[in-house]
Amino acid sequence: MSHYDINLDKNAANYIPLTPLSFLERAKDVYPNYEAIVYEDRKYTWNEVYKRATKFASALEKIGIKKGDTVSFLAFNTPEIFEAHYSVPMTGAVLNTINIRLDANTISYILNHSDAKVLVVDRQLHVEVKKALSKLEKKITIIDIHDKFADQSKLEKIGDLEYENFLNTGEDNYIWKIPEDEWQAISLSYTSGTTGNPKGVVYHHRGSYLMSTGSAVAWNMPNRLNFLTVVPMFHCNGWCYPWTVPMLNGRTICLRNIDVKKIFELIDKYDITHFGGAPIVLNMITGAPESDRKKLKNKVHVLTAGAPPPSIIFKKMKELGFEVMHVYGLTETYGHVTQCAWNDDWNEFNEEKQNEIKARQGVRYPNLERAAIMDPETMKEVPKDGKTIGEIMLRGNVVMKGYFKDKAATDKAMAGGWFHSGDLAVMHPDGYVKIQDRSKDIIISGGENISSIEIENTLSKHPSVSIAAVVAKPDEKWGEVPCAFIEMVKDKPTTEKELISFCKETLAGFKVPKQVVFCELPKTSTGKIQKFELRKKF
């Protein structure tokens, strides 16, 4: 034993479990009167947010909520769900945020599987929630969020309690609970599975703390930024920004629903500096009519993640005054954990080449230990040649604890000491990752692997294409061939023949779509294209 191991033990003075809850307490102590949250005509300072969170925590404890219990939220991007990121874990309980667009059966499954003791729910969701509650195998406490800015005519009462009234049953001097161990669970998020029931992803206090600090560093986020909540706070805990922004004394501007005109209005009114959004949201912004836009007074920094964006989107966003950085991650990794960190040498490249680089998934965040492209069979790294396809494997403190009550799925996901993402990618010689496809989305035609993303990127460069999604279509001769589903730009019609000819200009013959279907693409609430719905058509 070394002398460094003798009489140098952890104690209350030199070791406290990491938790992002401390960010709110610091904001309250250092910046008590700064504006913290804005939603329509509601505005709260850090002192007020802290008091509201601790009072709600106290109220939860009074009805029996304790360490290890689950408290579920079905809410839009309003102050209530922001406060939940603090109030629920302040009791030692675990916050379960649920996708607001889920059907009654899935909501019911999540409430049952998560062992939820309380459901806090926006009254606008009363139709599906009431159906879900009728299917529950147990009684749980229901607390309504009554938002006057939602459609008043449809806001039926769901539970016997209401958020503000319930909050006011809490004590002002409540002492919140620091986790006994930073490995303690802080949140539970269910993945939007395409088959079977969704899996519950468990985050811990340590990972949430490190995700918050790592995000601030990777994105060069300044103090006192103005952050717009475009990403739903139910999705990966809003990419963990409800914990990051208070650390920086930033101001959070709540956007209840995705509305491009409203986004431009809020950017203009509150001098928005940062927001995150899926490529579909960026596509909506760049495709917005002039009447819905406002000229930006300053550069707005945007993170985009989800489906790999076509390179053309970076050009369109830049022309409007937005600076976009592409990031990559999964629900299982607290959100984004790799970034396309810019290298100044690339400034010499032409715009098309720069935009192509910006579409890469990039290199690991400072809070991630390893990101590798590996052969999932041999668990060896593939060559850094930009051609050899492997699976993205991740390792670090921002990988989930595991799947809730699902040891088999957890063991499979963590096999070999790496998290298996299911995403297929190549590694370029400079160490930058570029996704080729999800393993389930790769098209194998005549023994050749075809990246649906490569074809989608090509199609997206056509002026008539708003969004493109490519899936495999069964074929007697080749096994599978590419089929493209297209949402067109309004008032810019095109034809199947024209798009196929356009693809032939740059793609190898076997990669060119053999069929083009024009339709509205099915999407999740976070803007991801539901390719499994498109595959069903075949």
C-alpha positions in Angstrom: 0.0 0.0 0.0 1.3 3.4 -0.9 1.5 6.4 1.5 -1.0 8.0 -0.8 -3.6 5.5 0.4 -2.9 6.0 4.1 -4.8 8.6 6.3 -6.1 10.2 3.1 -9.7 9.0 3.2 -12.9 10.5 1.9 -14.7 12.6 4.4 -17.5 15.2 4.5 -15.0 18.0 3.8 -13.4 16.5 0.7 -16.0 14.3 -0.9 -19.7 15.0 -1.8 -21.6 13.0 -4.4 -21.9 14.8 -7.7 -25.4 16.0 -8.5 -26.8 18.6 -10.9 -29.2 19.7 -8.1 -26.4 21.7 -6.7 -26.5 24.0 -9.8 -29.9 25.3 -8.9 -28.9 26.0 -5.3 -25.8 27.9 -6.5 -27.9 29.9 -9.0 -30.2 30.8 -6.1 -27.3 31.8 -3.8 -25.3 33.8 -6.4 -27.9 35.2 -8.8 -31.2 35.2 -6.7 -32.9 38.0 -8.6 -31.8 37.2 -12.2 -34.6 36.1 -14.5 -34.4 32.3 -14.8 -37.5 31.0 -16.6 -39.9 32.8 -19.0 -43.1 31.3 -20.3 -45.6 33.7 -21.9 -46.5 36.1 -19.1 -44.9 33.9 -16.4 -41.4 34.9 -15.2 -39.5 33.4 -12.3 -36.1 34.4 -10.8 -33.6 31.8 -9.5 -34.8 32.5 -6.0 -38.4 31.8 -7.1 -37.5 28.7 -9.1 -35.6 27.3 -6.1 -38.5 28.0 -3.7 -41.1 26.4 -6.1 -38.9 23.3 -6.6 -38.3 22.8 -2.9 -42.0 23.4 -2.0 -43.1 20.8 -4.6 -40.5 18.4 -3.3 -41.9 18.9 0.2 -45.4 18.4 -1.0 -44.4 15.1 -2.7 -42.7 13.9 0.5 -45.9 14.7 2.5 -47.9 12.3 0.4 -45.3 9.6 0.9 -42.8 10.0 -2.0 -39.3 8.8 -0.9 -36.0 7.6 -2.3 -36.4 5.1 -5.1 -40.0 6.0 -6.0 -41.0 7.0 -9.5 -42.8 10.3 -10.3 -44.0 10.5 -13.9 -44.6 13.7 -15.9 -46.5 14.1 -19.1 -46.0 17.7 -19.9 -45.2 20.2 -22.6 -42.2 22.6 -22.4 -43.6 24.7 -19.6 -42.0 25.7 -16.2 -43.6 22.7 -14.4 -41.4 20.1 -16.2 -38.3 22.3 -15.8 -39.0 22.4 -12.0 -39.5 18.7 -12.0 -35.8 18.1 -12.9 -35.1 19.4 -9.4 -38.2 18.9 -7.2 -38.5 15.1 -7.9 -34.9 14.1 -7.3 -34.7 16.5 -4.3 -36.8 13.9 -2.5 -34.6 11.0 -3.6 -37.2 9.9 -6.1 -36.7 9.3 -9.8 -38.1 11.6 -12.5 -39.9 9.8 -15.4 -40.7 12.1 -18.3 -43.1 10.6 -20.8 -43.4 11.4 -24.5 -46.6 13.5 -24.9 -47.5 11.9 -28.3 -47.7 8.3 -27.1 -50.9 6.3 -27.3 -52.9 5.2 -24.2 -51.6 1.6 -24.3 -47.9 2.7 -24.2 -48.6 5.4 -21.5 -50.3 2.7 -19.4 -47.4 0.3 -20.0 -44.8 2.9 -18.8 -46.8 3.9 -15.7 -47.1 0.2 -14.8 -43.6 -0.8 -15.6 -42.0 2.2 -13.9 -43.9 1.6 -10.7 -45.0 5.2 -10.9 -46.6 6.5 -7.6 -47.5 10.0 -9.0 -48.4 11.3 -12.5 -48.2 15.0 -13.2 -50.0 15.7 -16.5 -51.1 18.6 -18.7 -54.8 18.7 -19.1 -54.5 19.1 -22.9 -53.6 15.4 -22.9 -56.8 14.3 -21.2 -58.1 12.0 -24.0 -55.2 9.5 -24.1 -54.3 9.8 -20.4 -57.8 9.0 -19.3 -57.8 5.9 -21.5 -54.4 5.0 -20.1 -55.5 5.4 -16.5 -58.4 3.1 -17.1 -56.0 0.3 -18.1 -53.7 0.8 -15.0 -53.4 -2.1 -12.6 -53.1 0.2 -9.6 -54.2 3.6 -8.2 -51.7 6.5 -8.5 -51.9 10.1 -7.5 -52.8 12.4 -10.4 -51.8 16.1 -10.4 -53.1 18.3 -13.2 -51.2 21.1 -14.9 -53.7 23.7 -16.0 -52.1 25.9 -18.5 -54.1 29.0 -19.5 -52.1 29.3 -22.7 -53.4 25.9 -24.0 -56.8 25.4 -25.7 -59.2 26.3 -22.9 -62.2 24.6 -24.4 -60.5 21.1 -24.3 -58.8 21.2 -20.9 -60.8 18.6 -19.0 -59.9 17.8 -15.5 -58.0 14.6 -15.1 -57.0 14.3 -11.4 -58.3 15.5 -8.1 -55.2 17.7 -7.5 -53.8 20.7 -9.4 -50.1 21.6 -9.7 -50.1 25.1 -8.2 -52.4 24.2 -5.3 -50.4 21.0 -4.6 -47.1 22.9 -4.7 -48.5 25.3 -2.0 -49.1 22.4 0.4 -45.3 22.1 0.7 -43.1 23.8 3.3 -40.9 26.9 2.5 -38.0 25.6 4.6 -37.8 22.1 3.1 -34.2 20.7 3.2 -33.6 18.7 0.1 -31.7 15.5 0.0 -28.2 15.1 -1.5 -27.9 11.6 -3.0 -26.2 9.2 -0.7 -24.3 7.9 -3.7 -23.7 9.7 -7.1 -24.6 6.4 -8.8 -28.2 6.8 -7.4 -30.8 7.0 -10.1 -32.0 10.5 -11.0 -34.3 9.9 -14.0 -36.0 7.2 -16.1 -36.6 7.7 -19.8 -38.4 5.2 -22.1 -37.0 4.7 -25.6 -39.3 5.0 -28.5 -39.0 1.3 -29.6 -40.1 0.4 -33.1 -41.1 -3.1 -32.0 -42.3 -4.5 -28.7 -42.5 -2.4 -25.5 -40.2 0.6 -24.9 -37.2 0.1 -22.6 -36.6 2.2 -19.6 -33.2 4.0 -19.6 -31.9 4.9 -16.1 -29.6 7.9 -15.5 -27.6 8.6 -12.3 -26.7 11.9 -10.6 -23.0 11.6 -11.6 -23.7 11.2 -15.3 -26.3 14.0 -15.3 -23.7 16.3 -13.6 -21.0 15.4 -16.0 -23.3 15.7 -19.0 -24.2 19.3 -17.9 -20.6 20.4 -17.5 -19.4 18.6 -20.6 -22.1 20.2 -22.8 -21.2 23.7 -21.6 -17.5 23.1 -22.5 -18.1 21.3 -25.9 -20.5 24.0 -27.1 -18.6 27.0 -25.7 -21.7 28.1 -23.8 -21.2 31.5 -22.1 -22.7 32.7 -18.8 -26.1 34.4 -19.1 -27.0 32.9 -22.4 -30.7 32.9 -23.5 -31.8 29.3 -24.2 -34.9 28.3 -26.1 -36.5 25.0 -25.3 -37.1 23.6 -28.8 -36.1 20.0 -27.8 -38.9 18.5 -25.6 -37.8 18.3 -22.0 -39.3 14.8 -21.9 -36.7 13.7 -24.5 -33.4 12.7 -22.8 -34.3 15.3 -20.1 -34.2 17.9 -22.8 -30.6 16.8 -23.7 -29.9 17.6 -20.0 -30.1 21.3 -20.6 -32.5 21.9 -17.6 -29.5 21.1 -15.5 -26.8 22.8 -17.7 -28.4 26.2 -18.1 -28.8 27.0 -14.4 -25.1 26.2 -13.9 -24.4 29.1 -16.3 -27.0 31.5 -14.9 -28.7 31.2 -18.3 -32.3 32.2 -19.0 -34.6 29.5 -20.2 -37.4 30.6 -22.6 -40.1 27.9 -22.8 -41.6 27.0 -26.1 -44.7 24.9 -25.5 -45.2 23.6 -29.1 -43.0 23.6 -32.2 -44.2 26.6 -34.1 -41.7 28.2 -36.6 -43.3 31.6 -36.5 -43.2 31.5 -32.7 -39.6 30.4 -32.7 -38.6 33.5 -34.7 -40.7 35.8 -32.5 -39.1 34.4 -29.3 -35.6 34.7 -30.8 -36.3 38.3 -31.6 -38.0 39.2 -28.3 -35.6 37.5 -25.9 -32.3 37.7 -27.9 -32.1 33.9 -28.0 -28.5 32.7 -28.3 -28.8 28.9 -28.2 -31.2 26.1 -28.9 -31.2 22.5 -30.0 -33.4 20.8 -32.5 -33.7 17.7 -34.7 -32.9 18.2 -38.5 -36.7 18.2 -39.1 -37.0 21.4 -37.0 -34.1 23.0 -39.0 -35.8 22.0 -42.2 -39.0 23.8 -40.9 -37.0 26.9 -40.1 -35.3 27.1 -43.5 -38.5 26.3 -45.3 -40.6 28.9 -43.5 -42.3 31.5 -45.6 -40.9 35.1 -45.4 -44.0 36.2 -43.5 -43.1 33.9 -40.6 -39.5 34.9 -40.4 -37.7 37.7 -38.5 -34.2 38.9 -39.4 -31.8 37.8 -36.7 -30.2 40.5 -34.6 -27.3 38.3 -33.6 -25.8 34.9 -34.5 -27.9 32.1 -33.0 -26.1 28.9 -32.0 -27.9 25.6 -32.8 -27.2 22.0 -32.0 -28.8 19.4 -34.2 -29.0 15.7 -33.5 -31.2 12.8 -34.3 -31.3 11.5 -37.9 -28.1 12.5 -39.6 -28.8 15.9 -41.4 -28.3 16.3 -45.1 -25.3 18.7 -45.7 -27.5 21.2 -47.5 -29.2 22.1 -44.3 -26.0 23.7 -42.9 -25.8 26.0 -45.9 -29.5 27.1 -45.6 -29.2 27.7 -41.9 -26.0 29.8 -42.3 -27.7 32.0 -44.9 -30.4 32.9 -42.2 -27.8 33.7 -39.5 -27.7 30.4 -37.6 -24.5 28.6 -36.7 -25.2 24.9 -36.5 -23.1 22.2 -34.9 -23.9 18.6 -35.4 -23.8 16.2 -32.4 -24.7 12.6 -31.9 -26.0 10.5 -29.1 -28.8 8.3 -27.8 -31.2 8.1 -25.0 -28.8 5.6 -23.4 -26.0 8.2 -23.3 -27.9 11.2 -21.7 -28.3 12.7 -25.2 -25.4 13.9 -27.4 -21.9 12.6 -26.7 -20.0 13.3 -29.9 -19.6 16.6 -31.8 -18.3 17.8 -35.1 -15.7 19.9 -33.5 -14.4 22.4 -36.1 -10.8 22.4 -37.3 -9.6 25.8 -38.5 -7.7 24.1 -41.4 -11.1 23.3 -42.9 -11.8 27.0 -43.5 -9.8 26.8 -46.7 -12.2 24.2 -48.2 -15.1 25.3 -50.4 -18.6 25.6 -48.9 -19.8 22.3 -50.1 -16.9 20.4 -48.6 -17.3 22.3 -45.3 -21.0 21.4 -45.1 -20.1 17.8 -45.9 -17.7 17.7 -42.9 -20.3 19.5 -40.7 -22.7 16.6 -41.3 -20.3 14.1 -39.6 -20.9 12.8 -36.1 -17.4 13.9 -35.2 -15.4 13.2 -32.1 -16.1 12.4 -28.4 -17.3 15.1 -26.0 -14.9 15.9 -23.1 -17.3 13.9 -20.8 -17.0 10.7 -22.8 -14.0 8.4 -22.4 -14.1 6.5 -25.7 -15.9 6.4 -29.0 -14.8 3.7 -31.4 -16.0 2.1 -34.6 -15.8 -1.7 -34.1 -16.7 -4.9 -35.7 -19.4 -6.2 -33.4 -18.4 -9.8 -34.0 -14.7 -9.5 -33.2 -14.9 -6.4 -31.0 -11.9 -5.0 -32.9 -11.7 -1.5 -34.2 -12.1 -1.1 -38.0 -9.5 0.7 -40.1 -9.6 4.6 -40.1 -10.1 4.7 -43.9 -13.5 6.4 -44.2 -14.8 3.2 -45.9 -14.9 0.2 -43.6 -18.3 0.1 -41.8 -18.5 -0.9 -38.2 -20.8 -0.2 -35.2 -20.4 2.9 -33.0 -19.3 1.7 -29.5 -19.2 4.1 -26.5 -17.6 4.0 -23.1 -17.8 6.5 -20.2 -19.6 8.0 -17.3 -22.4 9.3 -19.5 -23.6 5.8 -20.5 -26.8 4.8 -18.7 -26.9 2.6 -15.6 -28.9 0.2 -17.7 -32.4 -0.7 -18.7 -35.0 -0.7 -15.8 -36.0 -4.2 -14.8 -34.4 -5.7 -17.9 -31.1 -7.4 -17.2 -30.9 -9.3 -20.5 -31.2 -6.2 -22.6 -28.7 -4.4 -20.3 -26.2 -7.2 -20.6 -26.6 -7.3 -24.4 -26.2 -3.5 -24.8 -23.0 -3.5 -22.6 -21.4 -6.7 -24.0 -17.6 -6.7 -24.0 -17.4 -3.6 -21.8 -18.7 -1.2 -24.5 -22.2 0.2 -25.1 -23.4 -1.0 -28.5 -25.2 1.8 -30.2 -26.7 -0.1 -33.1 -25.5 2.7 -35.5 -23.3 1.8 -38.4 -20.5 4.2 -39.2 -17.0 4.7 -40.7 -14.0 6.4 -39.1 -12.1 8.9 -41.2 -8.3 9.1 -41.0 -8.6 12.3 -38.9 -10.6 10.3 -36.3 -14.0 11.8 -37.1 -17.0 9.5 -37.2 -19.6 9.5 -40.0 -22.8 7.5 -39.6 -23.7 5.3 -42.6 -27.0 4.0 -41.2 -28.8 2.3 -38.4 -28.0 -1.4 -38.5 -31.7 -2.1 -39.2 -31.8 0.6 -42.0 -28.8 -0.6 -44.1 -30.0 -1.8 -47.5 -28.3 -5.0 -48.8 -28.8 -5.2 -52.6 -27.1 -8.0 -54.4 -24.7 -8.4 -51.6 -23.7 -4.7 -51.6 -24.3 -2.6 -48.5 -26.1 0.7 -49.4 -26.4 3.6 -47.0 -29.9 5.0 -46.9 -28.4 8.2 -45.5 -26.2 8.7 -48.5 -29.2 8.5 -50.9 -31.2 10.8 -48.6 -28.4 13.4 -48.6 -28.4 13.3 -52.4 -32.1 13.7 -52.7 -32.2 16.6 -50.2 -30.0 18.7 -52.5 -32.8 18.8 -55.1 -34.7 22.1 -54.8 -38.1 20.4 -54.7 -37.3 18.0 -51.9 -38.2 19.1 -48.3 -37.5 15.8 -46.6 -36.3 12.4 -47.9 -36.4 9.0 -46.3 -35.1 5.9 -48.0 -35.9 2.3 -47.0 -35.3 -1.2 -48.4 -38.0 -2.6 -50.8 -38.0 -6.4 -51.3 -36.8 -7.4 -54.8 -36.9 -10.8 -56.4 -33.6 -10.4 -58.2 -31.5 -8.3 -55.8 -33.1 -9.2 -52.5 -33.6 -5.5 -51.6 -33.5 -2.2 -53.5 -33.7 1.4 -52.3 -37.1 3.1 -52.3 -37.5 6.8 -51.5 -40.3 8.6 -49.7 -40.4 12.3 -50.4 -42.1 15.3 -48.8 -42.0 18.1 -51.4 -41.3 21.8 -50.9 -44.6 23.7 -51.2 -45.2 25.1 -54.7 -42.1 23.3 -56.1 -43.5 20.1 -57.7 -41.3 17.4 -59.2 -41.7 13.9 -60.6 -40.3 10.4 -59.8 -38.5 10.4 -63.2 -36.8 13.7 -62.4 -35.6 12.6 -59.0 -34.3 9.3 -60.2 -32.3 11.1 -63.0 -31.0 13.6 -60.4 -29.7 10.7 -58.3 -28.0 9.1 -61.3 -25.8 12.2 -61.7 -23.8 11.4 -58.5 -24.8 8.0 -57.2 -23.7 4.6 -58.5 -26.4 2.8 -60.4 -27.2 0.2 -57.7 -27.7 3.0 -55.1 -30.3 4.9 -57.2 -33.9 4.6 -55.8 -35.9 2.2 -57.9 -39.2 3.8 -56.7 -40.1 7.3 -55.4 -43.3 7.8 -53.3 -44.6 11.3 -52.6 -46.3 11.6 -49.2 -46.2 13.2 -45.7 -43.6 11.3 -43.8 -44.5 9.7 -40.4 -42.5 11.3 -37.6 -41.9 11.0 -33.8 -42.5 13.9 -31.5 -38.8 14.7 -31.7 -38.8 14.8 -35.5 -37.3 11.5 -36.3 -38.7 9.7 -39.4 -40.5 6.5 -38.5 -38.9 4.3 -41.1 -40.5 1.2 -39.7 -43.9 2.7 -40.7 -42.5 3.2 -44.3 -41.2 -0.4 -44.4 -44.7 -1.7 -43.5 -45.9 -0.5 -46.9 -43.9 -3.3 -48.5 
